[in-house]
Amino acid sequence: MSNWSGLSFGLLHALVLIIDSYPFTAANEPFWNGLGTISIYGLILVLVTTD
């Protein structure tokens, strides 16, 4: 199970990086937008790896 969740998270990370390659360079509120992007990564990681 952990192999699949790790693989899924890695693929999701690559997909999000293609869409939003520089999260801290937004036109409006760059710090908060970058922090939100990192927190979404953390949320997805927790949701995928919990039982």
N, CA, C and O atoms as a Maestro MAE file, in Angstrom:
{
 s_m_m2io_version
 :::
 2.0.0
}

f_m_ct {
 s_m_title
 :::
 protein
 m_atom[204] {
  # First column is atom index #
  i_m_mmod_type
  r_m_x_coord
  r_m_y_coord
  r_m_z_coord
  i_m_residue_number
  s_m_chain_name
  s_m_pdb_residue_name
  s_m_pdb_atom_name
  i_m_atomic_number
  :::
  1 25 0.820 -1.198 0.000 1 A "MET " " N  " 7
  2 3 0.000 0.000 0.000 1 A "MET " " CA " 6
  3 2 0.862 1.259 0.000 1 A "MET " " C  " 6
  4 15 0.571 2.208 -0.728 1 A "MET " " O  " 8
  5 25 1.921 1.274 0.810 2 A "SER " " N  " 7
  6 3 2.738 2.489 0.883 2 A "SER " " CA " 6
  7 2 3.490 2.744 -0.425 2 A "SER " " C  " 6
  8 15 3.782 3.893 -0.756 2 A "SER " " O  " 8
  9 25 3.805 1.682 -1.168 3 A "ASN " " N  " 7
  10 3 4.460 1.887 -2.453 3 A "ASN " " CA " 6
  11 2 3.545 2.634 -3.418 3 A "ASN " " C  " 6
  12 15 3.984 3.537 -4.131 3 A "ASN " " O  " 8
  13 25 2.274 2.252 -3.433 4 A "TRP " " N  " 7
  14 3 1.322 2.907 -4.327 4 A "TRP " " CA " 6
  15 2 1.069 4.342 -3.905 4 A "TRP " " C  " 6
  16 15 0.960 5.229 -4.752 4 A "TRP " " O  " 8
  17 25 0.973 4.580 -2.600 5 A "SER " " N  " 7
  18 3 0.720 5.952 -2.162 5 A "SER " " CA " 6
  19 2 1.936 6.835 -2.427 5 A "SER " " C  " 6
  20 15 1.780 8.001 -2.790 5 A "SER " " O  " 8
  21 25 3.127 6.306 -2.253 6 A "GLY " " N  " 7
  22 3 4.330 7.076 -2.563 6 A "GLY " " CA " 6
  23 2 4.438 7.377 -4.047 6 A "GLY " " C  " 6
  24 15 4.801 8.487 -4.436 6 A "GLY " " O  " 8
  25 25 4.130 6.408 -4.859 7 A "LEU " " N  " 7
  26 3 4.142 6.609 -6.312 7 A "LEU " " CA " 6
  27 2 3.079 7.625 -6.728 7 A "LEU " " C  " 6
  28 15 3.333 8.495 -7.560 7 A "LEU " " O  " 8
  29 25 1.900 7.508 -6.147 8 A "SER " " N  " 7
  30 3 0.825 8.444 -6.479 8 A "SER " " CA " 6
  31 2 1.185 9.864 -6.074 8 A "SER " " C  " 6
  32 15 0.938 10.807 -6.825 8 A "SER " " O  " 8
  33 25 1.771 10.024 -4.885 9 A "PHE " " N  " 7
  34 3 2.151 11.354 -4.436 9 A "PHE " " CA " 6
  35 2 3.260 11.929 -5.313 9 A "PHE " " C  " 6
  36 15 3.255 13.124 -5.611 9 A "PHE " " O  " 8
  37 25 4.194 11.105 -5.723 10 A "GLY " " N  " 7
  38 3 5.259 11.569 -6.613 10 A "GLY " " CA " 6
  39 2 4.715 12.031 -7.957 10 A "GLY " " C  " 6
  40 15 5.145 13.059 -8.481 10 A "GLY " " O  " 8
  41 25 3.782 11.286 -8.513 11 A "LEU " " N  " 7
  42 3 3.179 11.685 -9.791 11 A "LEU " " CA " 6
  43 2 2.332 12.946 -9.632 11 A "LEU " " C  " 6
  44 15 2.340 13.813 -10.506 11 A "LEU " " O  " 8
  45 25 1.604 13.051 -8.526 12 A "LEU " " N  " 7
  46 3 0.816 14.250 -8.284 12 A "LEU " " CA " 6
  47 2 1.717 15.463 -8.118 12 A "LEU " " C  " 6
  48 15 1.404 16.546 -8.613 12 A "LEU " " O  " 8
  49 25 2.830 15.287 -7.428 13 A "HIS " " N  " 7
  50 3 3.787 16.376 -7.233 13 A "HIS " " CA " 6
  51 2 4.339 16.856 -8.579 13 A "HIS " " C  " 6
  52 15 4.439 18.059 -8.818 13 A "HIS " " O  " 8
  53 25 4.690 15.928 -9.441 14 A "ALA " " N  " 7
  54 3 5.210 16.302 -10.756 14 A "ALA " " CA " 6
  55 2 4.150 17.017 -11.582 14 A "ALA " " C  " 6
  56 15 4.460 17.977 -12.287 14 A "ALA " " O  " 8
  57 25 2.905 16.562 -11.503 15 A "LEU " " N  " 7
  58 3 1.825 17.205 -12.242 15 A "LEU " " CA " 6
  59 2 1.588 18.629 -11.748 15 A "LEU " " C  " 6
  60 15 1.402 19.543 -12.551 15 A "LEU " " O  " 8
  61 25 1.594 18.817 -10.445 16 A "VAL " " N  " 7
  62 3 1.367 20.156 -9.893 16 A "VAL " " CA " 6
  63 2 2.537 21.073 -10.226 16 A "VAL " " C  " 6
  64 15 2.330 22.262 -10.470 16 A "VAL " " O  " 8
  65 25 3.756 20.553 -10.243 17 A "LEU " " N  " 7
  66 3 4.907 21.382 -10.603 17 A "LEU " " CA " 6
  67 2 4.858 21.824 -12.065 17 A "LEU " " C  " 6
  68 15 5.339 22.904 -12.408 17 A "LEU " " O  " 8
  69 25 4.281 20.994 -12.914 18 A "ILE " " N  " 7
  70 3 4.125 21.389 -14.311 18 A "ILE " " CA " 6
  71 2 3.114 22.526 -14.407 18 A "ILE " " C  " 6
  72 15 3.314 23.480 -15.159 18 A "ILE " " O  " 8
  73 25 2.033 22.421 -13.648 19 A "ILE " " N  " 7
  74 3 0.992 23.443 -13.685 19 A "ILE " " CA " 6
  75 2 1.464 24.734 -13.021 19 A "ILE " " C  " 6
  76 15 1.268 25.817 -13.573 19 A "ILE " " O  " 8
  77 25 2.087 24.634 -11.838 20 A "ASP " " N  " 7
  78 3 2.495 25.805 -11.058 20 A "ASP " " CA " 6
  79 2 3.960 25.626 -10.664 20 A "ASP " " C  " 6
  80 15 4.254 25.135 -9.574 20 A "ASP " " O  " 8
  81 25 4.876 26.021 -11.545 21 A "SER " " N  " 7
  82 3 6.291 25.735 -11.314 21 A "SER " " CA " 6
  83 2 6.936 26.660 -10.292 21 A "SER " " C  " 6
  84 15 7.960 26.295 -9.714 21 A "SER " " O  " 8
  85 25 6.381 27.837 -10.047 22 A "TYR " " N  " 7
  86 3 6.956 28.775 -9.094 22 A "TYR " " CA " 6
  87 2 5.862 29.312 -8.169 22 A "TYR " " C  " 6
  88 15 5.280 30.360 -8.447 22 A "TYR " " O  " 8
  89 25 5.574 28.593 -7.057 23 A "PRO " " N  " 7
  90 3 4.437 28.999 -6.233 23 A "PRO " " CA " 6
  91 2 4.643 30.320 -5.501 23 A "PRO " " C  " 6
  92 15 3.656 30.971 -5.160 23 A "PRO " " O  " 8
  93 25 5.864 30.742 -5.247 24 A "PHE " " N  " 7
  94 3 6.094 31.978 -4.502 24 A "PHE " " CA " 6
  95 2 6.279 33.189 -5.417 24 A "PHE " " C  " 6
  96 15 6.808 34.212 -4.981 24 A "PHE " " O  " 8
  97 25 5.851 33.090 -6.676 25 A "THR " " N  " 7
  98 3 5.974 34.224 -7.595 25 A "THR " " CA " 6
  99 2 4.622 34.645 -8.155 25 A "THR " " C  " 6
  100 15 4.533 35.106 -9.293 25 A "THR " " O  " 8
  101 25 3.581 34.489 -7.363 26 A "ALA " " N  " 7
  102 3 2.250 34.895 -7.805 26 A "ALA " " CA " 6
  103 2 2.182 36.419 -7.884 26 A "ALA " " C  " 6
  104 15 2.938 37.117 -7.208 26 A "ALA " " O  " 8
  105 25 1.287 36.921 -8.700 27 A "ALA " " N  " 7
  106 3 1.155 38.369 -8.864 27 A "ALA " " CA " 6
  107 2 0.553 39.033 -7.638 27 A "ALA " " C  " 6
  108 15 0.883 40.177 -7.323 27 A "ALA " " O  " 8
  109 25 -0.326 38.325 -6.946 28 A "ASN " " N  " 7
  110 3 -1.017 38.879 -5.788 28 A "ASN " " CA " 6
  111 2 -0.709 38.028 -4.559 28 A "ASN " " C  " 6
  112 15 -0.974 36.826 -4.562 28 A "ASN " " O  " 8
  113 25 -0.150 38.634 -3.506 29 A "GLU " " N  " 7
  114 3 0.177 37.934 -2.252 29 A "GLU " " CA " 6
  115 2 1.048 36.692 -2.497 29 A "GLU " " C  " 6
  116 15 0.594 35.580 -2.228 29 A "GLU " " O  " 8
  117 25 2.267 36.842 -2.991 30 A "PRO " " N  " 7
  118 3 3.082 35.671 -3.341 30 A "PRO " " CA " 6
  119 2 3.428 34.780 -2.144 30 A "PRO " " C  " 6
  120 15 3.473 33.558 -2.282 30 A "PRO " " O  " 8
  121 25 3.670 35.376 -0.975 31 A "PHE " " N  " 7
  122 3 4.025 34.551 0.192 31 A "PHE " " CA " 6
  123 2 2.868 33.648 0.597 31 A "PHE " " C  " 6
  124 15 3.063 32.454 0.827 31 A "PHE " " O  " 8
  125 25 1.671 34.207 0.684 32 A "TRP " " N  " 7
  126 3 0.514 33.427 1.126 32 A "TRP " " CA " 6
  127 2 0.096 32.399 0.084 32 A "TRP " " C  " 6
  128 15 -0.365 31.315 0.442 32 A "TRP " " O  " 8
  129 25 0.244 32.714 -1.180 33 A "ASN " " N  " 7
  130 3 -0.067 31.731 -2.221 33 A "ASN " " CA " 6
  131 2 0.916 30.564 -2.186 33 A "ASN " " C  " 6
  132 15 0.513 29.410 -2.332 33 A "ASN " " O  " 8
  133 25 2.191 30.854 -1.996 34 A "GLY " " N  " 7
  134 3 3.182 29.787 -1.891 34 A "GLY " " CA " 6
  135 2 2.966 28.932 -0.660 34 A "GLY " " C  " 6
  136 15 3.099 27.709 -0.716 34 A "GLY " " O  " 8
  137 25 2.631 29.571 0.458 35 A "LEU " " N  " 7
  138 3 2.359 28.835 1.686 35 A "LEU " " CA " 6
  139 2 1.122 27.952 1.527 35 A "LEU " " C  " 6
  140 15 1.083 26.833 2.039 35 A "LEU " " O  " 8
  141 25 0.126 28.450 0.825 36 A "GLY " " N  " 7
  142 3 -1.068 27.648 0.556 36 A "GLY " " CA " 6
  143 2 -0.768 26.445 -0.317 36 A "GLY " " C  " 6
  144 15 -1.318 25.365 -0.100 36 A "GLY " " O  " 8
  145 25 0.100 26.623 -1.305 37 A "THR " " N  " 7
  146 3 0.482 25.503 -2.166 37 A "THR " " CA " 6
  147 2 1.194 24.420 -1.367 37 A "THR " " C  " 6
  148 15 0.915 23.234 -1.540 37 A "THR " " O  " 8
  149 25 2.110 24.823 -0.498 38 A "ILE " " N  " 7
  150 3 2.836 23.853 0.325 38 A "ILE " " CA " 6
  151 2 1.889 23.161 1.306 38 A "ILE " " C  " 6
  152 15 2.032 21.964 1.556 38 A "ILE " " O  " 8
  153 25 0.939 23.883 1.857 39 A "SER " " N  " 7
  154 3 0.003 23.257 2.795 39 A "SER " " CA " 6
  155 2 -0.931 22.278 2.088 39 A "SER " " C  " 6
  156 15 -1.322 21.266 2.670 39 A "SER " " O  " 8
  157 25 -1.292 22.570 0.837 40 A "ILE " " N  " 7
  158 3 -2.097 21.603 0.075 40 A "ILE " " CA " 6
  159 2 -1.299 20.331 -0.177 40 A "ILE " " C  " 6
  160 15 -1.852 19.235 -0.098 40 A "ILE " " O  " 8
  161 25 0.002 20.456 -0.482 41 A "TYR " " N  " 7
  162 3 0.859 19.268 -0.623 41 A "TYR " " CA " 6
  163 2 0.834 18.445 0.657 41 A "TYR " " C  " 6
  164 15 0.698 17.222 0.613 41 A "TYR " " O  " 8
  165 25 0.963 19.110 1.785 42 A "GLY " " N  " 7
  166 3 0.942 18.402 3.067 42 A "GLY " " CA " 6
  167 2 -0.384 17.732 3.324 42 A "GLY " " C  " 6
  168 15 -0.424 16.598 3.804 42 A "GLY " " O  " 8
  169 25 -1.485 18.419 3.011 43 A "LEU " " N  " 7
  170 3 -2.812 17.833 3.198 43 A "LEU " " CA " 6
  171 2 -3.004 16.598 2.332 43 A "LEU " " C  " 6
  172 15 -3.529 15.587 2.797 43 A "LEU " " O  " 8
  173 25 -2.586 16.674 1.091 44 A "ILE " " N  " 7
  174 3 -2.718 15.528 0.193 44 A "ILE " " CA " 6
  175 2 -1.850 14.371 0.689 44 A "ILE " " C  " 6
  176 15 -2.267 13.214 0.626 44 A "ILE " " O  " 8
  177 25 -0.667 14.668 1.174 45 A "LEU " " N  " 7
  178 3 0.217 13.624 1.695 45 A "LEU " " CA " 6
  179 2 -0.426 12.936 2.888 45 A "LEU " " C  " 6
  180 15 -0.393 11.709 2.978 45 A "LEU " " O  " 8
  181 25 -1.003 13.691 3.798 46 A "VAL " " N  " 7
  182 3 -1.656 13.093 4.967 46 A "VAL " " CA " 6
  183 2 -2.873 12.271 4.548 46 A "VAL " " C  " 6
  184 15 -3.078 11.171 5.061 46 A "VAL " " O  " 8
  185 25 -3.674 12.785 3.632 47 A "LEU " " N  " 7
  186 3 -4.866 12.052 3.208 47 A "LEU " " CA " 6
  187 2 -4.523 10.747 2.487 47 A "LEU " " C  " 6
  188 15 -5.221 9.745 2.640 47 A "LEU " " O  " 8
  189 25 -3.462 10.766 1.714 48 A "VAL " " N  " 7
  190 3 -3.098 9.562 0.950 48 A "VAL " " CA " 6
  191 2 -2.482 8.504 1.855 48 A "VAL " " C  " 6
  192 15 -2.681 7.312 1.621 48 A "VAL " " O  " 8
  193 25 -1.755 8.898 2.861 49 A "THR " " N  " 7
  194 3 -1.010 7.928 3.655 49 A "THR " " CA " 6
  195 2 -1.736 7.470 4.919 49 A "THR " " C  " 6
  196 15 -1.216 6.616 5.637 49 A "THR " " O  " 8
  197 25 -2.926 8.012 5.217 50 A "THR " " N  " 7
  198 3 -3.660 7.539 6.400 50 A "THR " " CA " 6
  199 2 -4.506 6.334 6.053 50 A "THR " " C  " 6
  200 15 -4.879 6.124 4.898 50 A "THR " " O  " 8
  201 25 -4.797 5.559 7.058 51 A "ASP " " N  " 7
  202 3 -5.611 4.348 6.846 51 A "ASP " " CA " 6
  203 2 -7.077 4.651 6.977 51 A "ASP " " C  " 6
  204 15 -7.908 3.755 6.831 51 A "ASP " " O  " 8
  :::
 }
 m_bond[203] {
  # First column is bond index #
  i_m_from
  i_m_to
  i_m_order
  :::
  1 1 2 1
  2 2 3 1
  3 3 4 2
  4 3 5 1
  5 5 6 1
  6 6 7 1
  7 7 8 2
  8 7 9 1
  9 9 10 1
  10 10 11 1
  11 11 12 2
  12 11 13 1
  13 13 14 1
  14 14 15 1
  15 15 16 2
  16 15 17 1
  17 17 18 1
  18 18 19 1
  19 19 20 2
  20 19 21 1
  21 21 22 1
  22 22 23 1
  23 23 24 2
  24 23 25 1
  25 25 26 1
  26 26 27 1
  27 27 28 2
  28 27 29 1
  29 29 30 1
  30 30 31 1
  31 31 32 2
  32 31 33 1
  33 33 34 1
  34 34 35 1
  35 35 36 2
  36 35 37 1
  37 37 38 1
  38 38 39 1
  39 39 40 2
  40 39 41 1
  41 41 42 1
  42 42 43 1
  43 43 44 2
  44 43 45 1
  45 45 46 1
  46 46 47 1
  47 47 48 2
  48 47 49 1
  49 49 50 1
  50 50 51 1
  51 51 52 2
  52 51 53 1
  53 53 54 1
  54 54 55 1
  55 55 56 2
  56 55 57 1
  57 57 58 1
  58 58 59 1
  59 59 60 2
  60 59 61 1
  61 61 62 1
  62 62 63 1
  63 63 64 2
  64 63 65 1
  65 65 66 1
  66 66 67 1
  67 67 68 2
  68 67 69 1
  69 69 70 1
  70 70 71 1
  71 71 72 2
  72 71 73 1
  73 73 74 1
  74 74 75 1
  75 75 76 2
  76 75 77 1
  77 77 78 1
  78 78 79 1
  79 79 80 2
  80 79 81 1
  81 81 82 1
  82 82 83 1
  83 83 84 2
  84 83 85 1
  85 85 86 1
  86 86 87 1
  87 87 88 2
  88 87 89 1
  89 89 90 1
  90 90 91 1
  91 91 92 2
  92 91 93 1
  93 93 94 1
  94 94 95 1
  95 95 96 2
  96 95 97 1
  97 97 98 1
  98 98 99 1
  99 99 100 2
  100 99 101 1
  101 101 102 1
  102 102 103 1
  103 103 104 2
  104 103 105 1
  105 105 106 1
  106 106 107 1
  107 107 108 2
  108 107 109 1
  109 109 110 1
  110 110 111 1
  111 111 112 2
  112 111 113 1
  113 113 114 1
  114 114 115 1
  115 115 116 2
  116 115 117 1
  117 117 118 1
  118 118 119 1
  119 119 120 2
  120 119 121 1
  121 121 122 1
  122 122 123 1
  123 123 124 2
  124 123 125 1
  125 125 126 1
  126 126 127 1
  127 127 128 2
  128 127 129 1
  129 129 130 1
  130 130 131 1
  131 131 132 2
  132 131 133 1
  133 133 134 1
  134 134 135 1
  135 135 136 2
  136 135 137 1
  137 137 138 1
  138 138 139 1
  139 139 140 2
  140 139 141 1
  141 141 142 1
  142 142 143 1
  143 143 144 2
  144 143 145 1
  145 145 146 1
  146 146 147 1
  147 147 148 2
  148 147 149 1
  149 149 150 1
  150 150 151 1
  151 151 152 2
  152 151 153 1
  153 153 154 1
  154 154 155 1
  155 155 156 2
  156 155 157 1
  157 157 158 1
  158 158 159 1
  159 159 160 2
  160 159 161 1
  161 161 162 1
  162 162 163 1
  163 163 164 2
  164 163 165 1
  165 165 166 1
  166 166 167 1
  167 167 168 2
  168 167 169 1
  169 169 170 1
  170 170 171 1
  171 171 172 2
  172 171 173 1
  173 173 174 1
  174 174 175 1
  175 175 176 2
  176 175 177 1
  177 177 178 1
  178 178 179 1
  179 179 180 2
  180 179 181 1
  181 181 182 1
  182 182 183 1
  183 183 184 2
  184 183 185 1
  185 185 186 1
  186 186 187 1
  187 187 188 2
  188 187 189 1
  189 189 190 1
  190 190 191 1
  191 191 192 2
  192 191 193 1
  193 193 194 1
  194 194 195 1
  195 195 196 2
  196 195 197 1
  197 197 198 1
  198 198 199 1
  199 199 200 2
  200 199 201 1
  201 201 202 1
  202 202 203 1
  203 203 204 2
  :::
 }
}
